[in-house]
Amino acid sequence: MSSLLVNKYNISGPRYTSYPTVPYWNNETFSLKKWKASLVQSFKESNSKEGISLYIHLPFCESLCTFCGCNKRITKQHSVEHPYINAVLKEWDLYLELFDEKPIIKELHLGGGTPTFFSPENLKRLINGIFRHAKRAEDYEFSFEGHPNNTTRAHLQALYDVGFRRVSYGVQDYNETVQKAIHRIQPFEHVKRATELARSIGYTSVGHDIIFGLPFQTIDHVKETILKTKALLPDRLAFYSYAHVPWIKGNGQRGFNDSDLPSAELKRAQYELGKELLAQVGYHEIGMDHFALATDSLYQSMKNGNLHRNFMGYTASKTQAMIGLGVSSISDSWYAFAQNVKGIESYYNLLKDNILPVYRGHVLNEEDLVIRRHILNVMCRFKTSWNSSSLWFNELPDTLIRLKEMEKDGLLQIDSNTIKVTKKGQPFVRNICMAFDLLLQRKSPNTQLFSMTI
């Protein structure tokens, strides 16, 4: 990849798990009442047709990983498990009161934090509690994030017993120097054990998360990690750039100096090498930063045009409504977004008063909905069009002008009513989406809000 293009397009930009992006949410026009109404509307429109998705945030970790940008609470006291699960189930009960029929759950994901911080018995209690008044869709997909160091056979079996068939493990990098810098020490043998355990129990999709651009990380480190990954052949991979955002995450991302991080050119070289090695093994690139074997549902959904992207990242199928439970979780009714409070004590207090623990959100207007569809098309299918009036928006001519320079650089092709991202342009998909982001174009942030696009 040309270093000129890297230097030209390596700017701060969103990852577009939503549109509008969180910093541009209009909290003044948002209210809990509007959020509930939008969710009820979405549920009535879609529950019987496609079901809903659930994301449950389990925030506890026993130690802090300095690369992590998630909402977490560091503790070794496992007495926190019971009250937190009780609170999540109370929040779910408050949502159930809004619906006139049982939710049909198509996707369910446990994220963190470290979900496997919780005991197998408590995880099973959580899932069984969710399904006291809900049904599984016929084609449901349940997944969780496991820590290779503490995911046991009992964890995997307990979640398998309640319907889980996919697990993803955070690998990041196998080099010891890099692991020490990010405070995530886990030998290859631990990942191998956790991967093989899942498969022996019957999990049909095992994923690994790998990061490039970490402190002290070299080209050789990335090569070593990919080659070790090849030996285990996970069904899907997230291979993504480390998001260095210490201005947001505080001291947790200051366990090393900025000078210890690879340059933009080296990061891109790490990505290109990793992508080449993964292709040689048989992985297919899915959207942005994701790879899958041809047998995995993520690849099949891309081939079938069903790939979707939301706050859980890329998913193999779309549901119109997604409910986030737990601290900091984000919900999406398609017509509105809502985020829960980030503090555990505030979360508990609101639920104690029978109040949904939402503290901010955004109600999408007609323009937002159109732009959202374009950005989803670009992120999931590397193309979008405006061949119907429902996809036209007033500032489209200005958007096309902004894209002209990228077209000259060979990153995309613009036809009479279609934009297609080229192979050369796929690493710059965030930059392409920024041209559609009208809120960002109208008001550039005064401070750095987002990670670098490369």
C-alpha positions in Angstrom: 0.0 0.0 0.0 1.3 3.5 -0.9 2.7 5.4 2.1 1.3 8.5 0.4 -2.2 7.2 0.7 -1.6 6.2 4.3 -0.4 9.7 5.2 -3.2 11.4 3.2 -6.1 9.4 4.8 -4.8 8.6 8.3 -7.1 10.9 10.2 -9.3 10.7 13.2 -12.6 9.1 12.3 -15.5 6.9 13.6 -15.7 3.1 13.3 -19.5 3.5 12.4 -21.1 0.9 14.6 -23.9 3.4 14.4 -25.1 6.4 12.6 -25.3 9.0 14.0 -22.2 8.2 16.0 -22.4 8.6 19.7 -20.7 12.1 20.0 -23.4 13.4 17.6 -26.4 12.1 19.4 -29.0 14.8 20.2 -29.8 14.3 23.8 -32.0 17.4 23.9 -34.7 15.8 21.7 -34.3 12.4 23.4 -36.3 11.1 26.3 -37.0 7.8 28.0 -40.6 8.0 26.9 -39.6 8.4 23.2 -37.1 5.5 23.5 -39.8 3.2 24.9 -42.3 4.2 22.2 -39.7 3.6 19.4 -38.8 0.2 20.8 -42.5 -0.8 21.1 -43.0 0.3 17.5 -40.0 -1.7 16.3 -40.9 -4.7 18.3 -44.4 -4.8 16.8 -43.0 -4.5 13.3 -40.3 -7.1 13.6 -40.6 -9.6 16.5 -42.7 -12.1 14.7 -40.8 -11.7 11.4 -37.2 -11.8 12.5 -37.0 -11.7 16.3 -34.8 -9.4 18.3 -31.1 -9.3 19.4 -29.9 -9.1 23.0 -26.5 -7.8 24.1 -25.6 -8.3 27.8 -22.6 -6.4 29.2 -20.8 -8.2 32.0 -18.2 -5.6 33.2 -16.1 -7.4 35.7 -12.4 -8.3 35.2 -9.8 -9.5 37.7 -7.0 -7.3 36.1 -6.7 -4.4 33.7 -5.6 -4.8 30.1 -4.1 -1.5 29.0 -5.3 -1.9 25.4 -8.9 -2.2 26.4 -11.4 0.5 25.7 -14.4 -1.3 27.2 -16.5 -0.3 30.2 -15.2 -2.5 33.1 -14.8 -2.8 36.8 -11.6 -4.4 38.1 -12.2 -6.6 41.1 -11.2 -10.1 42.5 -14.4 -10.2 44.6 -16.7 -12.7 43.0 -19.5 -11.8 45.4 -20.4 -9.1 42.8 -21.8 -11.8 40.5 -25.2 -12.5 42.1 -26.4 -8.9 42.6 -25.3 -8.0 39.1 -27.2 -10.8 37.5 -30.2 -10.0 39.6 -30.1 -6.4 38.3 -29.8 -7.5 34.7 -32.8 -9.8 35.0 -34.7 -6.9 36.7 -33.9 -4.7 33.7 -35.1 -7.4 31.3 -38.3 -7.6 33.3 -38.9 -3.9 32.8 -38.5 -4.3 29.1 -40.8 -7.3 29.0 -43.5 -5.0 30.5 -43.5 -3.0 27.2 -44.3 -5.9 25.0 -47.6 -7.6 24.3 -46.1 -10.9 23.3 -43.0 -13.0 24.1 -39.8 -11.8 22.5 -38.3 -14.2 20.0 -34.5 -13.9 20.5 -32.5 -14.5 17.4 -29.1 -13.3 18.5 -27.7 -13.1 22.0 -24.2 -12.0 22.9 -22.3 -11.8 26.2 -19.6 -9.1 26.2 -17.5 -7.4 28.7 -15.4 -7.0 30.7 -14.8 -10.7 31.1 -18.0 -12.8 30.8 -16.0 -15.8 32.1 -15.3 -13.9 35.3 -18.7 -15.2 36.2 -19.1 -18.8 37.4 -20.6 -21.3 35.0 -23.6 -21.7 37.3 -24.2 -18.0 37.4 -24.0 -17.6 33.6 -26.5 -20.5 33.2 -28.8 -18.8 35.8 -28.6 -15.5 33.8 -29.5 -17.2 30.5 -32.3 -19.3 32.0 -33.7 -16.2 33.6 -33.7 -14.4 30.2 -35.8 -17.2 28.7 -38.4 -17.5 31.4 -40.5 -15.2 29.3 -38.8 -15.4 25.9 -38.5 -17.8 23.0 -35.6 -18.9 20.9 -35.8 -18.2 17.1 -35.5 -21.2 14.9 -32.2 -19.9 13.5 -30.8 -18.4 16.7 -27.1 -17.7 17.3 -25.8 -17.2 20.8 -22.2 -16.2 21.4 -19.9 -15.0 24.1 -16.4 -13.6 24.7 -14.1 -15.9 26.5 -10.8 -15.1 28.2 -8.4 -18.0 27.2 -6.8 -17.9 30.7 -10.0 -18.5 32.7 -12.5 -20.1 30.3 -13.0 -23.6 31.6 -14.7 -26.7 30.3 -17.4 -26.0 32.8 -18.0 -22.5 31.3 -18.1 -23.9 27.8 -20.4 -26.8 28.7 -22.8 -24.6 30.8 -23.3 -22.1 28.0 -23.5 -24.9 25.4 -26.3 -26.5 27.4 -28.4 -23.3 27.1 -27.8 -22.8 23.3 -24.4 -21.2 22.8 -22.5 -22.4 19.7 -20.1 -19.6 19.1 -17.2 -18.3 21.3 -14.6 -15.6 20.6 -11.3 -15.5 22.4 -9.2 -12.3 22.8 -5.7 -13.2 21.6 -4.3 -9.8 20.7 -0.6 -10.9 20.2 1.5 -13.8 21.2 4.8 -11.9 21.8 5.7 -11.7 25.5 7.0 -8.1 25.3 3.8 -6.9 23.7 1.7 -8.9 26.2 3.6 -7.3 29.1 3.0 -3.8 27.7 -0.7 -4.4 27.4 -0.9 -6.3 30.7 -2.4 -9.4 29.0 -0.2 -12.4 29.6 -1.6 -15.5 28.0 0.6 -18.2 26.4 -0.3 -19.9 23.1 -1.0 -23.1 25.0 -3.9 -21.4 26.9 -5.5 -20.3 23.6 -4.9 -23.7 22.1 -6.5 -25.4 25.1 -9.6 -23.1 25.1 -10.0 -23.5 21.4 -9.8 -27.2 21.4 -12.1 -27.5 24.5 -14.8 -25.5 22.7 -14.6 -27.7 19.6 -14.6 -30.9 21.6 -17.9 -29.8 23.3 -19.5 -29.0 20.0 -19.1 -25.3 19.3 -19.5 -24.7 15.6 -17.7 -21.3 15.4 -14.6 -20.4 17.4 -13.2 -16.9 16.8 -10.0 -15.2 17.7 -9.4 -11.4 18.1 -6.0 -10.2 17.0 -4.8 -6.6 17.2 -2.1 -4.8 15.2 -0.6 -1.5 16.1 0.1 -2.4 19.7 3.1 -1.0 21.7 6.4 -2.6 20.8 4.7 -4.7 18.1 6.8 -5.4 15.0 6.1 -7.0 11.7 7.7 -10.2 12.9 5.4 -10.3 15.9 2.3 -10.0 13.7 3.7 -12.8 11.4 4.4 -15.0 14.5 0.8 -14.5 15.8 -0.8 -15.2 12.4 1.3 -18.4 11.9 0.3 -19.6 15.4 -3.3 -18.7 14.6 -3.0 -20.8 11.4 -2.2 -23.9 13.5 -5.5 -23.5 15.3 -7.6 -22.3 12.3 -10.4 -20.4 14.1 -13.6 -20.2 12.1 -13.5 -16.4 12.1 -11.1 -13.6 13.0 -11.3 -10.0 14.1 -8.0 -8.5 12.9 -8.2 -4.8 13.8 -6.2 -1.7 14.6 -5.5 -0.8 18.2 -7.6 2.2 19.0 -5.3 4.5 21.1 -7.8 6.9 22.8 -6.3 7.7 26.2 -8.1 11.1 26.2 -11.3 9.0 26.6 -10.2 6.0 28.6 -7.8 7.7 31.0 -4.9 6.0 32.7 -5.9 2.6 31.4 -4.3 3.4 28.1 -1.2 5.1 29.5 0.7 1.9 30.5 3.3 2.8 27.8 4.5 5.9 26.0 3.1 7.1 22.7 6.6 6.7 21.2 6.3 2.9 21.9 3.5 2.6 19.3 4.1 1.7 15.7 3.9 4.5 13.1 0.9 4.7 10.7 3.1 3.2 8.0 4.2 0.3 10.1 0.6 -0.4 11.3 -0.6 -0.5 7.7 2.3 -2.8 6.8 1.3 -5.1 9.7 -2.2 -5.1 8.4 -1.2 -5.9 4.8 1.1 -8.7 5.9 -1.6 -10.2 8.2 -4.2 -10.0 5.4 -1.9 -11.7 2.9 -1.1 -14.5 5.4 -4.7 -15.0 6.3 -5.7 -15.2 2.6 -3.1 -17.9 2.0 -4.7 -19.9 4.8 -8.1 -19.6 3.2 -9.7 -16.7 5.1 -12.0 -14.3 3.3 -12.1 -10.6 4.2 -15.5 -9.6 5.7 -16.3 -5.9 5.7 -13.8 -4.0 7.8 -11.2 -5.8 9.9 -13.0 -9.2 9.9 -12.1 -12.5 8.3 -13.8 -15.9 8.1 -13.5 -19.3 6.6 -15.9 -20.2 3.8 -17.8 -22.6 6.2 -18.5 -19.8 8.8 -21.9 -18.1 9.0 -20.3 -14.7 8.7 -18.9 -15.5 5.3 -22.2 -17.0 4.2 -24.0 -13.9 5.2 -21.6 -11.7 3.2 -22.1 -13.9 0.1 -25.9 -13.8 0.6 -26.0 -10.0 1.2 -27.3 -10.4 4.7 -24.2 -9.0 6.6 -25.1 -6.5 9.2 -23.3 -4.1 11.5 -24.4 -2.8 14.9 -22.9 -2.1 18.3 -21.9 -5.8 18.5 -19.8 -5.3 15.4 -20.5 -7.4 12.3 -23.3 -10.0 12.6 -24.4 -12.7 10.3 -28.0 -11.5 10.3 -30.0 -8.4 11.0 -32.7 -7.8 13.5 -34.5 -4.4 13.6 -34.5 -4.2 17.4 -31.5 -4.8 19.6 -31.7 -4.5 23.4 -28.6 -3.9 25.5 -28.7 -5.0 29.1 -26.2 -4.1 31.8 -24.1 -1.1 32.5 -23.1 1.1 29.5 -25.0 -1.2 27.0 -26.4 0.5 24.0 -29.8 -0.5 22.6 -31.1 0.1 19.0 -34.7 0.2 17.9 -33.6 1.3 14.4 -35.6 4.5 15.0 -33.6 5.4 18.1 -30.6 4.6 20.2 -30.4 4.5 24.0 -27.4 4.0 26.3 -27.4 2.8 29.9 -25.6 4.5 32.7 -21.9 3.5 33.1 -21.7 3.3 36.8 -22.8 0.1 38.5 -24.1 1.9 41.6 -26.2 4.2 39.5 -27.5 1.2 37.5 -28.6 -0.5 40.7 -30.3 2.6 42.1 -32.4 3.2 39.0 -33.5 -0.4 38.8 -34.4 -0.4 42.4 -36.8 2.4 41.6 -38.2 0.4 38.6 -36.6 2.9 36.1 -34.9 1.7 32.9 -31.2 2.8 33.5 -30.9 4.8 30.3 -29.1 8.1 30.5 -28.7 9.3 27.0 -29.8 8.5 23.4 -30.8 9.8 20.0 -34.1 9.7 18.0 -33.3 9.4 14.3 -34.9 11.8 11.9 -35.7 11.0 8.3 -32.2 12.3 7.1 -30.5 10.2 9.8 -32.3 7.0 8.6 -31.3 7.6 5.0 -27.6 8.2 5.8 -27.6 5.3 8.2 -28.6 3.0 5.3 -25.9 4.3 3.0 -23.2 3.9 5.7 -24.4 0.4 6.5 -24.3 -0.5 2.8 -20.7 0.8 2.5 -19.5 -1.0 5.6 -21.2 -4.3 4.9 -21.3 -4.5 1.1 -18.6 -2.0 0.0 -21.2 -0.3 -2.2 -24.3 1.9 -2.0 -26.7 3.4 -4.5 -29.5 6.0 -4.7 -31.6 4.4 -7.5 -34.7 4.8 -5.4 -36.1 8.0 -4.0 -35.9 6.6 -0.5 -32.1 6.7 -0.7 -31.8 10.2 -2.0 -30.9 13.1 0.3 -30.5 16.8 -0.4 -26.7 16.9 0.3 -25.9 13.9 -2.0 -24.3 16.2 -4.7 -22.0 17.6 -2.0 -21.2 14.1 -0.8 -20.2 13.0 -4.3 -17.9 16.1 -4.6 -16.2 15.0 -1.3 -15.7 11.5 -2.8 -14.1 12.7 -6.1 -10.6 12.9 -4.6 -10.9 9.3 -3.3 -12.1 8.3 -6.8 -9.0 9.9 -8.3 -6.9 7.9 -5.8 -8.6 4.7 -7.0 -10.4 4.0 -3.7 -13.9 3.9 -5.2 -15.9 4.1 -8.5 -18.8 6.5 -8.9 -21.4 5.7 -11.5 -24.6 7.5 -12.3 -26.4 6.2 -9.2 -23.9 3.9 -7.5 -20.7 4.0 -5.5 -18.5 0.9 -5.3 -15.4 0.6 -3.1 -12.5 -0.9 -4.9 -10.1 -3.5 -3.4 -7.6 -0.7 -3.0 -10.1 1.3 -1.1 -11.4 -1.2 1.4 -8.8 -0.3 4.0 -10.1 3.2 3.8 -13.8 2.4 4.2 -14.0 4.6 7.3 -12.8 7.6 5.3 -15.4 6.9 2.6 -18.2 6.7 5.2 -17.1 10.0 6.6 -18.0 11.7 3.3 -21.6 10.6 4.0 -21.6 11.6 7.6 -23.5 14.9 7.4 -23.3 15.6 11.1 -19.6 15.3 11.1 -19.3 17.4 7.9 -21.5 20.2 9.4 -19.6 20.3 12.7 -16.1 19.0 12.9 -15.1 18.2 16.5 -12.9 20.7 18.4 -11.0 17.9 20.1 -10.0 14.4 19.0 -13.0 12.2 19.6 -12.1 9.2 17.5 -9.2 6.8 16.9 -7.1 7.2 13.7 -8.6 5.5 10.7 -5.4 3.6 9.9 
